[in-house]
Amino acid sequence: MHLSMIIPAYNEAVRIGTTLVQFTAYLVGQPWSWEIIVVDDGSEDDTSAVAETFAREWSDRVRVVRLDPNRGKGAAVRHGMLREASGDLRFFSDADGSTPISCLDRFLPLLENGVDIVIGSRAHPESVIEVRQQFYREFMGRTYNLMARTLGLTRFRDTQCGFKGFTRRAAELCFSRQRLDNFAFDCEVLYIAALHGLEVREVPVRWINSPKSRVRPLRDSARMAAGLLEIRLNGLLGYYR
């Protein structure tokens, strides 16, 4: 298998079908083998049913895995990367399809020529932001990344763009050491990559914000800040070595 695409999903019944249609339409035209793995993270709606209906039409390429109970995006991505994916290149993408699958055209040449990890960056000067986030989400994102850089966890200005690609080796190294199940896992994985000397490259993306955000500013900001402090502590204790 050349490429595995992991899609973590929680209560995404409304959006997952459209995303799967768009992804398969792109992938079916490629000359290499691929698979899509939807990891339903304990959804309370019909996410699994919608995805499984689609998967029946693509039984050799698309499958659905369900985790129960809900554990968090980090847990869903880790499960997909380590337990389900078989590709030499392993990606994960948000279920809302905010970053179009066609952005793979920028990622693949780098991964196929020696780069270990490629991440999409909305902060890249060449990125095209067609629909922006609400002002409070942009403020949260900037504050979060400033805190991450201040703590010495990353050099990147956008760790949270939900479109990232890994070689098989990089995925196994990083996700086997990942400890966080919440949204801070992106930063954690990049911190682990840096500790182990992996080459990480950021590339511009086309990005279309989905208006149906589940972000709760106060609660989620506090949890993500706590996650960064936990990464710093784990690093000091040597857990990522």
Backbone as JSON, one array per atom type, in Angstrom:
{
  "sequence": "MHLSMIIPAYNEAVRIGTTLVQFTAYLVGQPWSWEIIVVDDGSEDDTSAVAETFAREWSDRVRVVRLDPNRGKGAAVRHGMLREASGDLRFFSDADGSTPISCLDRFLPLLENGVDIVIGSRAHPESVIEVRQQFYREFMGRTYNLMARTLGLTRFRDTQCGFKGFTRRAAELCFSRQRLDNFAFDCEVLYIAALHGLEVREVPVRWINSPKSRVRPLRDSARMAAGLLEIRLNGLLGYYR",
  "N": [[0.84, -1.19, 0.0], [0.62, 2.15, -0.91], [-0.33, 4.68, 0.07], [-1.99, 5.68, 2.98], [-4.9, 7.12, 4.26], [-6.01, 8.6, 7.08], [-8.99, 9.38, 8.7], [-10.12, 10.94, 11.36], [-13.14, 10.95, 13.2], [-15.82, 12.5, 14.86], [-19.08, 12.62, 15.68], [-19.81, 13.37, 12.99], [-21.73, 12.99, 11.04], [-23.12, 14.62, 9.25], [-21.18, 15.74, 7.62], [-19.25, 13.86, 6.82], [-19.87, 12.2, 4.63], [-19.75, 13.85, 2.3], [-17.05, 14.56, 2.38], [-15.82, 12.05, 2.0], [-16.67, 11.45, -0.61], [-15.36, 13.47, -2.06], [-12.68, 12.88, -1.48], [-12.28, 10.24, -2.47], [-12.83, 10.67, -5.17], [-10.62, 12.12, -5.97], [-8.47, 10.37, -5.31], [-8.93, 8.02, -6.75], [-8.07, 8.55, -9.26], [-5.35, 8.39, -9.2], [-2.07, 6.92, -9.79], [-1.15, 5.12, -7.93], [-1.46, 2.78, -5.16], [-3.98, 3.0, -2.59], [-5.7, 3.72, 0.52], [-8.53, 4.51, 2.56], [-9.23, 5.2, 5.87], [-11.68, 5.51, 8.11], [-11.9, 6.6, 11.33], [-14.1, 6.28, 13.69], [-14.7, 8.03, 16.46], [-16.25, 7.1, 18.83], [-18.8, 8.23, 18.2], [-22.0, 9.84, 18.69], [-23.95, 10.12, 16.9], [-25.01, 9.36, 13.51], [-22.55, 8.84, 12.29], [-20.88, 6.52, 11.84], [-22.69, 4.88, 10.44], [-23.23, 6.35, 8.09], [-20.64, 6.51, 6.99], [-20.06, 3.77, 6.69], [-21.99, 2.98, 4.85], [-21.05, 4.28, 2.58], [-18.56, 3.03, 2.44], [-19.19, 0.44, 1.67], [-19.46, 0.59, -1.06], [-16.9, 0.87, -1.81], [-15.34, -1.34, -1.02], [-12.8, -2.46, -1.1], [-11.12, -0.38, -0.68], [-11.98, 1.55, 1.19], [-12.64, 1.76, 4.62], [-14.23, 1.41, 7.86], [-13.61, 2.07, 11.22], [-14.53, 1.68, 14.56], [-14.22, 3.34, 17.63], [-14.92, 2.98, 21.06], [-15.59, 3.98, 24.29], [-15.87, 7.51, 23.33], [-12.71, 8.99, 22.93], [-11.02, 11.02, 22.11], [-9.48, 13.16, 19.63], [-6.72, 12.81, 19.3], [-6.32, 10.18, 20.19], [-7.83, 8.77, 18.31], [-6.47, 9.31, 15.89], [-3.95, 8.21, 16.49], [-4.63, 5.48, 16.82], [-5.48, 4.86, 14.22], [-3.1, 5.34, 12.76], [-1.21, 3.53, 13.88], [-2.48, 1.04, 14.29], [-4.18, 0.44, 12.17], [-3.42, 1.5, 9.61], [-1.62, 0.7, 6.61], [0.0, 1.82, 4.78], [2.94, 3.04, 3.06], [3.22, 5.74, 3.13], [1.58, 7.9, 5.35], [-1.24, 9.66, 6.14], [-3.22, 12.09, 7.93], [-6.42, 13.6, 8.05], [-8.79, 16.19, 8.72], [-12.27, 15.53, 9.28], [-14.05, 17.3, 8.16], [-13.03, 18.17, 5.81], [-11.67, 20.6, 5.41], [-9.14, 21.23, 4.44], [-8.5, 20.69, 1.17], [-8.24, 17.54, -0.55], [-6.65, 17.63, -2.77], [-4.4, 19.0, -2.06], [-2.49, 17.17, -1.53], [-0.8, 17.04, -3.66], [1.28, 18.81, -3.16], [2.47, 17.7, -0.94], [3.3, 15.0, -1.39], [5.64, 14.8, -3.19], [7.7, 15.69, -1.48], [7.69, 13.85, 0.7], [8.24, 11.53, -0.69], [10.82, 11.91, -1.35], [12.61, 11.91, 0.76], [11.94, 13.59, 2.98], [10.7, 13.44, 6.29], [8.28, 14.16, 7.61], [5.48, 16.04, 6.63], [3.71, 19.0, 7.0], [0.65, 20.77, 6.8], [0.23, 24.29, 6.63], [-1.54, 26.99, 7.67], [-0.54, 29.41, 8.22], [1.46, 29.87, 6.48], [2.99, 31.98, 4.06], [2.19, 31.56, 1.42], [-0.19, 30.23, 1.53], [-3.67, 29.76, 0.78], [-6.41, 31.13, 2.06], [-9.59, 30.6, 1.91], [-12.07, 30.73, 3.23], [-12.3, 32.21, 6.26], [-11.65, 31.5, 9.77], [-13.78, 32.07, 12.67], [-13.26, 35.09, 14.53], [-12.51, 34.68, 17.21], [-11.57, 32.1, 17.21], [-9.34, 32.3, 15.57], [-7.8, 33.98, 17.17], [-7.45, 32.32, 19.42], [-5.94, 30.31, 18.21], [-3.56, 31.65, 17.44], [-2.63, 32.46, 19.96], [-2.25, 30.01, 21.21], [-0.22, 28.83, 19.62], [1.8, 30.66, 20.03], [2.29, 30.24, 22.74], [3.17, 27.58, 22.62], [5.56, 27.86, 21.19], [6.94, 29.53, 22.91], [7.35, 27.84, 25.06], [9.19, 26.22, 23.97], [8.45, 24.05, 22.42], [7.93, 23.83, 19.72], [8.85, 25.05, 16.45], [7.16, 25.94, 14.62], [4.5, 27.95, 13.23], [1.92, 27.15, 12.93], [0.62, 24.57, 14.24], [-1.72, 23.2, 14.26], [-3.2, 22.76, 11.94], [-5.26, 20.53, 10.31], [-4.08, 18.55, 8.54], [-1.74, 16.4, 7.75], [1.24, 14.62, 6.85], [3.12, 11.57, 6.94], [6.05, 9.52, 6.74], [6.19, 5.93, 6.81], [8.06, 5.08, 8.79], [8.41, 7.45, 10.31], [5.8, 7.84, 11.27], [5.43, 5.55, 12.87], [7.44, 5.92, 14.77], [6.78, 8.39, 16.0], [3.99, 8.25, 16.77], [3.92, 6.02, 18.39], [5.05, 6.96, 20.67], [3.45, 9.0, 21.46], [1.37, 10.5, 23.9], [-0.84, 12.02, 24.57], [-4.38, 12.42, 24.26], [-5.99, 14.44, 23.45], [-6.63, 17.59, 21.65], [-4.1, 18.7, 21.69], [-2.32, 16.9, 20.75], [-1.2, 17.19, 18.2], [0.87, 19.1, 18.41], [2.41, 17.74, 20.24], [3.27, 15.47, 18.78], [4.89, 16.71, 16.83], [6.84, 17.76, 18.48], [8.0, 15.41, 19.46], [9.03, 14.45, 17.05], [11.02, 16.37, 16.55], [12.74, 15.89, 18.71], [13.82, 13.49, 17.95], [15.23, 14.03, 15.71], [13.96, 14.1, 13.2], [13.15, 15.15, 9.88], [11.09, 17.81, 9.28], [8.8, 19.41, 7.26], [7.02, 22.34, 6.39], [4.2, 23.22, 4.43], [2.35, 25.31, 2.15], [-1.25, 25.54, 2.14], [-4.52, 25.18, 0.72], [-7.36, 26.42, 2.21], [-10.5, 26.05, 3.7], [-12.67, 27.21, 5.89], [-14.84, 25.37, 7.98], [-18.08, 26.12, 8.98], [-19.35, 24.87, 11.11], [-18.3, 24.65, 13.87], [-17.12, 22.99, 16.82], [-15.77, 24.1, 18.85], [-15.27, 25.24, 22.11], [-14.59, 28.13, 23.54], [-13.55, 28.88, 26.24], [-13.39, 26.43, 27.75], [-11.98, 24.68, 25.95], [-9.67, 26.15, 25.38], [-8.4, 26.19, 27.87], [-7.92, 23.47, 28.25], [-6.2, 22.88, 26.12], [-4.02, 24.5, 26.67], [-3.22, 23.33, 29.05], [-2.47, 20.9, 28.0], [-0.15, 21.58, 26.55], [1.59, 22.22, 28.63], [1.75, 19.73, 29.79], [3.07, 18.29, 27.77], [5.57, 19.58, 27.87], [6.39, 18.83, 30.44], [6.43, 16.01, 30.18], [8.48, 15.8, 28.34], [10.66, 16.74, 29.84], [10.79, 14.71, 31.69], [11.65, 12.66, 30.17], [10.0, 10.92, 28.74], [9.51, 10.76, 26.02], [11.73, 9.81, 24.8]],
  "CA": [[0.0, 0.0, 0.0], [1.45, 3.35, -0.99], [-0.82, 5.78, 0.89], [-3.13, 5.51, 3.88], [-5.49, 8.37, 4.72], [-6.79, 8.42, 8.3], [-9.94, 10.45, 8.95], [-10.77, 10.82, 12.66], [-14.47, 11.56, 13.1], [-16.68, 12.45, 16.03], [-20.36, 13.26, 15.36], [-19.62, 14.0, 11.69], [-22.66, 12.38, 10.09], [-23.55, 15.59, 8.24], [-20.09, 16.15, 6.73], [-18.32, 12.8, 6.43], [-20.2, 11.68, 3.31], [-19.2, 14.75, 1.28], [-15.6, 14.44, 2.41], [-15.44, 10.78, 1.38], [-16.88, 11.59, -2.05], [-14.28, 14.31, -2.6], [-11.38, 12.2, -1.35], [-12.19, 9.1, -3.4], [-12.8, 11.2, -6.53], [-9.22, 12.47, -6.25], [-7.56, 9.23, -5.16], [-9.15, 6.99, -7.77], [-7.36, 8.94, -10.48], [-3.91, 8.33, -8.99], [-1.49, 5.67, -10.29], [-0.63, 4.3, -6.85], [-2.47, 2.17, -4.29], [-4.38, 3.86, -1.48], [-6.81, 3.3, 1.37], [-9.07, 5.5, 3.48], [-9.69, 4.58, 7.11], [-12.44, 6.41, 8.97], [-11.9, 6.16, 12.72], [-15.22, 6.91, 14.4], [-14.28, 8.12, 17.85], [-17.37, 7.02, 19.75], [-19.84, 9.2, 17.84], [-23.35, 9.62, 19.2], [-24.89, 10.27, 15.79], [-24.91, 8.3, 12.5], [-21.28, 8.92, 11.57], [-20.47, 5.19, 11.38], [-23.64, 4.38, 9.45], [-23.0, 7.08, 6.84], [-19.35, 6.1, 6.45], [-20.12, 2.36, 6.3], [-22.75, 2.92, 3.61], [-20.12, 4.66, 1.52], [-17.48, 2.04, 2.36], [-19.66, -0.75, 0.95], [-19.22, 0.8, -2.48], [-15.45, 0.87, -2.01], [-14.96, -2.31, 0.01], [-11.37, -2.77, -1.15], [-10.34, 0.84, -0.49], [-12.47, 2.39, 2.3], [-13.21, 0.99, 5.74], [-14.62, 2.19, 9.04], [-13.26, 1.49, 12.52], [-15.22, 2.44, 15.61], [-13.72, 3.31, 18.99], [-16.01, 3.21, 22.01], [-16.26, 5.26, 24.12], [-15.1, 8.62, 22.79], [-11.43, 9.14, 23.64], [-10.34, 12.23, 21.68], [-8.91, 13.12, 18.3], [-5.38, 12.24, 19.36], [-6.44, 8.72, 20.31], [-8.34, 8.25, 17.05], [-5.4, 9.36, 14.91], [-2.93, 7.23, 16.88], [-5.15, 4.15, 16.51], [-5.43, 4.69, 12.78], [-1.72, 5.3, 12.28], [-0.45, 2.38, 14.36], [-3.21, -0.22, 14.3], [-4.98, 0.2, 10.98], [-2.79, 1.9, 8.35], [-0.58, -0.18, 6.06], [0.69, 2.56, 3.73], [4.3, 3.55, 3.25], [2.98, 7.12, 3.5], [0.38, 7.89, 6.19], [-1.78, 10.99, 6.33], [-4.52, 12.25, 8.56], [-7.15, 14.79, 7.61], [-10.04, 16.44, 9.42], [-13.44, 14.98, 8.61], [-14.81, 18.34, 7.46], [-12.42, 18.46, 4.51], [-11.27, 22.0, 5.3], [-8.01, 21.22, 3.51], [-8.86, 19.79, 0.07], [-7.36, 16.41, -0.79], [-5.72, 17.97, -3.85], [-3.16, 19.51, -1.47], [-1.5, 16.09, -1.55], [0.17, 17.31, -4.74], [2.43, 19.5, -2.57], [3.05, 16.88, 0.12], [3.88, 13.73, -1.81], [7.02, 14.85, -3.67], [8.63, 15.84, -0.36], [7.76, 12.59, 1.43], [8.84, 10.52, -1.55], [12.22, 12.26, -1.6], [13.45, 11.95, 1.95], [11.4, 14.32, 4.13], [10.0, 12.5, 7.17], [6.93, 14.63, 7.95], [5.07, 17.28, 5.96], [2.51, 19.52, 7.66], [0.0, 21.92, 6.2], [0.32, 25.48, 7.49], [-2.36, 28.12, 7.26], [0.26, 30.62, 8.44], [2.44, 30.0, 5.4], [2.62, 33.14, 3.23], [1.6, 31.16, 0.15], [-1.47, 29.56, 1.74], [-4.86, 30.45, 0.31], [-7.49, 30.96, 3.03], [-10.8, 31.03, 1.18], [-13.05, 31.11, 4.25], [-11.55, 32.32, 7.5], [-12.28, 31.12, 11.02], [-14.29, 33.15, 13.49], [-12.14, 35.86, 15.09], [-12.06, 34.14, 18.48], [-10.79, 30.9, 16.94], [-8.03, 32.73, 15.09], [-7.08, 34.48, 18.34], [-7.06, 31.15, 20.19], [-4.87, 29.62, 17.5], [-2.32, 32.42, 17.54], [-2.18, 32.42, 21.35], [-1.79, 28.64, 21.46], [1.07, 28.6, 18.97], [2.79, 31.5, 20.73], [2.62, 29.53, 23.98], [3.95, 26.39, 22.26], [6.91, 28.28, 20.83], [7.57, 30.07, 24.13], [7.76, 26.69, 25.87], [10.22, 25.48, 23.25], [7.9, 22.8, 21.92], [7.87, 23.81, 18.26], [9.28, 26.27, 15.76], [6.15, 26.22, 13.6], [3.46, 28.9, 13.62], [0.6, 26.52, 12.83], [0.72, 23.13, 14.51], [-3.05, 22.61, 14.38], [-3.85, 22.47, 10.67], [-5.58, 19.11, 10.36], [-3.67, 17.81, 7.35], [-0.33, 16.1, 7.96], [1.68, 13.39, 6.24], [4.27, 10.93, 7.57], [6.53, 8.25, 6.23], [5.88, 4.83, 7.73], [9.0, 5.11, 9.92], [8.12, 8.61, 11.15], [4.53, 7.6, 11.94], [5.6, 4.56, 13.93], [8.28, 6.49, 15.82], [6.09, 9.48, 16.72], [2.71, 7.91, 17.4], [4.14, 5.05, 19.45], [5.46, 7.71, 21.86], [2.41, 9.99, 21.77], [0.69, 10.2, 25.16], [-2.04, 12.84, 24.75], [-5.52, 12.05, 23.43], [-6.78, 15.62, 23.09], [-6.2, 18.35, 20.48], [-2.7, 19.07, 21.8], [-1.47, 15.82, 20.23], [-0.46, 17.66, 17.01], [2.09, 19.72, 18.89], [3.19, 16.68, 20.88], [3.9, 14.65, 17.74], [5.96, 17.5, 16.24], [7.89, 17.83, 19.49], [8.67, 14.11, 19.43], [9.8, 14.4, 15.81], [12.22, 17.2, 16.72], [13.65, 15.22, 19.64], [14.46, 12.35, 17.28], [15.96, 14.48, 14.54], [13.24, 13.91, 11.95], [12.99, 16.36, 9.07], [9.7, 18.24, 9.15], [8.66, 20.53, 6.33], [5.67, 22.87, 6.32], [3.86, 23.65, 3.08], [1.09, 26.06, 2.09], [-2.46, 24.79, 1.82], [-5.78, 25.87, 0.47], [-8.12, 26.1, 3.41], [-11.87, 26.56, 3.7], [-13.19, 26.95, 7.22], [-16.18, 24.82, 8.12], [-18.75, 26.96, 9.98], [-19.95, 24.11, 12.21], [-17.23, 24.37, 14.83], [-17.52, 22.57, 18.16], [-14.83, 24.69, 19.8], [-15.8, 26.03, 23.22], [-13.39, 28.92, 23.8], [-12.98, 28.82, 27.58], [-13.03, 25.06, 28.12], [-10.97, 24.1, 25.07], [-8.42, 26.89, 25.56], [-7.77, 25.72, 29.11], [-7.44, 22.1, 28.05], [-5.06, 22.87, 25.2], [-2.89, 25.07, 27.41], [-2.76, 22.28, 29.98], [-1.8, 19.9, 27.19], [1.2, 22.04, 26.25], [2.38, 22.06, 29.85], [1.99, 18.29, 29.97], [4.13, 17.92, 26.82], [6.83, 20.08, 28.41], [6.74, 17.98, 31.58], [6.78, 14.68, 29.66], [9.8, 15.92, 27.73], [11.66, 16.84, 30.91], [10.88, 13.41, 32.35], [12.25, 11.7, 29.25], [9.03, 9.94, 28.27], [9.47, 10.68, 24.56], [12.95, 9.2, 24.29]],
  "C": [[0.88, 1.25, 0.0], [0.98, 4.42, -0.01], [-2.04, 5.38, 1.71], [-3.6, 6.88, 4.33], [-6.38, 8.07, 5.91], [-7.71, 9.63, 8.47], [-10.58, 10.22, 10.32], [-12.11, 11.56, 12.62], [-15.24, 11.4, 14.4], [-17.93, 13.28, 15.72], [-20.27, 14.04, 14.05], [-20.56, 13.45, 10.63], [-23.03, 13.32, 8.95], [-22.45, 15.83, 7.21], [-19.26, 15.0, 6.17], [-18.6, 12.26, 5.03], [-19.61, 12.53, 2.19], [-17.69, 14.64, 1.22], [-15.14, 13.15, 1.74], [-15.62, 10.81, -0.13], [-15.73, 12.37, -2.68], [-12.94, 13.58, -2.57], [-11.25, 11.05, -2.36], [-12.13, 9.58, -4.85], [-11.38, 11.59, -6.93], [-8.34, 11.22, -6.29], [-7.72, 8.19, -6.26], [-8.43, 7.31, -9.07], [-5.84, 8.85, -10.36], [-3.34, 6.97, -9.41], [-1.01, 4.73, -9.19], [-1.77, 3.77, -5.98], [-2.76, 3.07, -3.09], [-5.5, 3.21, -0.68], [-7.24, 4.48, 2.23], [-9.61, 4.74, 4.69], [-10.38, 5.64, 7.95], [-12.42, 5.84, 10.38], [-12.98, 6.94, 13.46], [-14.92, 6.86, 15.89], [-15.48, 8.19, 18.79], [-18.48, 8.01, 19.48], [-21.2, 8.81, 18.41], [-24.4, 9.83, 18.11], [-24.64, 9.14, 14.78], [-23.62, 8.34, 11.7], [-20.87, 7.56, 11.01], [-21.39, 4.68, 10.29], [-23.42, 5.03, 8.1], [-21.7, 6.6, 6.2], [-19.38, 4.64, 5.97], [-20.94, 2.17, 5.03], [-21.86, 3.26, 2.42], [-19.06, 3.58, 1.34], [-17.92, 0.78, 1.62], [-19.46, -0.63, -0.55], [-17.74, 0.74, -2.83], [-14.83, -0.13, -1.04], [-13.48, -2.64, 0.02], [-10.5, -1.56, -0.85], [-10.73, 1.65, 0.75], [-13.03, 1.48, 3.39], [-13.41, 1.89, 6.96], [-14.26, 1.4, 10.29], [-13.93, 2.33, 13.58], [-14.54, 2.23, 16.95], [-14.88, 3.63, 19.93], [-15.47, 2.97, 23.42], [-15.36, 6.28, 23.44], [-13.85, 8.86, 23.62], [-10.7, 10.43, 23.26], [-9.68, 12.05, 20.34], [-7.53, 12.48, 18.29], [-5.4, 10.73, 19.43], [-6.9, 8.1, 18.99], [-7.25, 8.22, 15.97], [-4.33, 8.32, 15.22], [-3.38, 5.81, 16.54], [-5.07, 3.88, 15.01], [-4.02, 4.51, 12.26], [-1.01, 4.01, 12.65], [-1.16, 1.05, 14.17], [-3.89, -0.56, 12.98], [-4.26, 0.47, 9.67], [-1.73, 0.9, 7.92], [0.26, 0.54, 5.02], [2.12, 2.93, 4.08], [4.26, 5.04, 3.6], [1.64, 7.16, 4.23], [-0.03, 9.33, 6.51], [-2.95, 10.95, 7.29], [-5.11, 13.59, 8.15], [-8.41, 14.94, 8.43], [-11.22, 15.97, 8.59], [-14.24, 16.02, 7.84], [-14.2, 18.71, 6.11], [-12.0, 19.91, 4.33], [-10.05, 22.19, 4.4], [-8.33, 20.24, 2.39], [-7.81, 18.71, -0.15], [-6.34, 16.7, -1.88], [-4.42, 18.56, -3.33], [-2.1, 18.42, -1.36], [-0.44, 16.33, -2.61], [1.42, 18.02, -4.23], [3.19, 18.6, -1.59], [3.85, 15.7, -0.42], [5.31, 13.82, -2.33], [8.05, 14.97, -2.55], [8.8, 14.52, 0.39], [8.43, 11.5, 0.61], [10.31, 10.77, -1.83], [12.98, 12.59, -0.33], [12.96, 12.74, 3.14], [10.56, 13.36, 4.97], [8.54, 12.86, 7.42], [6.67, 15.92, 7.19], [3.76, 17.73, 6.59], [1.96, 20.7, 6.87], [0.06, 23.09, 7.17], [-0.53, 26.6, 6.92], [-1.62, 29.43, 7.43], [1.32, 30.82, 7.36], [2.04, 31.15, 4.49], [1.99, 32.79, 1.9], [0.27, 30.43, 0.3], [-2.62, 30.42, 1.25], [-6.0, 30.14, 1.29], [-8.77, 31.49, 2.4], [-11.92, 31.45, 2.12], [-12.34, 31.09, 5.58], [-12.36, 31.8, 8.68], [-12.91, 32.35, 11.68], [-13.11, 33.81, 14.21], [-11.62, 35.24, 16.37], [-11.25, 32.86, 18.26], [-9.4, 31.26, 16.4], [-7.18, 33.24, 16.26], [-6.59, 33.31, 19.2], [-5.88, 30.44, 19.53], [-3.54, 30.33, 17.61], [-1.75, 32.36, 18.96], [-1.6, 31.05, 21.68], [-0.41, 28.41, 20.87], [2.16, 29.47, 19.58], [3.23, 30.81, 22.01], [3.5, 28.32, 23.68], [5.39, 26.76, 21.92], [7.66, 28.85, 22.04], [8.09, 28.95, 25.03], [8.83, 25.85, 25.19], [9.75, 24.17, 22.67], [7.91, 22.7, 20.4], [8.44, 25.11, 17.71], [8.24, 26.71, 14.74], [5.06, 27.14, 14.14], [2.05, 28.34, 13.47], [0.77, 25.02, 13.01], [-0.62, 22.43, 14.37], [-3.79, 22.4, 13.06], [-4.04, 20.96, 10.55], [-5.26, 18.35, 9.1], [-2.17, 17.62, 7.44], [0.01, 14.75, 7.36], [2.98, 12.89, 6.85], [4.76, 9.76, 6.72], [6.15, 7.17, 7.24], [6.76, 4.89, 8.98], [8.67, 6.27, 10.86], [6.82, 8.41, 11.92], [4.7, 6.64, 13.1], [6.42, 5.12, 15.08], [7.49, 7.49, 16.67], [4.84, 9.01, 17.46], [2.86, 6.81, 18.45], [4.56, 5.72, 20.75], [4.44, 8.75, 22.29], [1.63, 9.56, 23.01], [-0.64, 10.94, 25.32], [-3.14, 12.41, 23.78], [-6.3, 13.26, 22.93], [-6.16, 16.36, 21.91], [-4.73, 18.77, 20.54], [-1.77, 18.02, 21.21], [-0.67, 16.26, 19.02], [0.89, 18.22, 17.43], [3.0, 18.68, 19.53], [3.95, 15.85, 19.85], [5.06, 15.41, 17.09], [7.13, 17.67, 17.2], [8.69, 16.54, 19.52], [9.55, 14.0, 18.19], [11.09, 15.19, 15.94], [13.23, 16.52, 17.64], [14.43, 14.1, 18.95], [15.1, 12.74, 15.96], [15.28, 14.24, 13.21], [13.12, 15.23, 11.2], [11.5, 16.64, 8.87], [9.66, 19.47, 8.24], [7.21, 21.02, 6.36], [5.41, 23.42, 4.92], [2.55, 24.44, 3.12], [-0.07, 25.16, 1.71], [-3.55, 25.74, 1.35], [-6.71, 25.46, 1.59], [-9.46, 26.82, 3.4], [-12.49, 26.23, 5.05], [-14.61, 26.39, 7.17], [-16.9, 25.59, 9.23], [-19.27, 26.21, 11.19], [-18.87, 23.68, 13.2], [-17.82, 23.94, 16.16], [-16.61, 23.16, 19.23], [-15.58, 25.51, 20.85], [-14.63, 26.82, 23.79], [-12.78, 28.73, 25.18], [-12.51, 27.4, 27.92], [-11.88, 24.54, 27.28], [-9.64, 24.84, 25.18], [-7.67, 26.4, 26.79], [-7.19, 24.33, 28.93], [-6.22, 22.06, 27.16], [-3.83, 23.47, 25.86], [-2.33, 24.05, 28.38], [-2.02, 21.19, 29.22], [-0.37, 20.3, 26.86], [2.11, 21.9, 27.47], [2.7, 20.59, 30.12], [3.08, 17.79, 29.02], [5.49, 18.34, 27.35], [7.31, 19.2, 29.55], [7.18, 16.6, 31.12], [8.18, 14.7, 29.04], [10.9, 15.97, 28.77], [11.86, 15.5, 31.61], [11.44, 12.31, 31.44], [11.3, 10.68, 28.66], [9.06, 9.77, 26.74], [10.74, 10.08, 23.95], [12.69, 7.76, 24.02]]
}
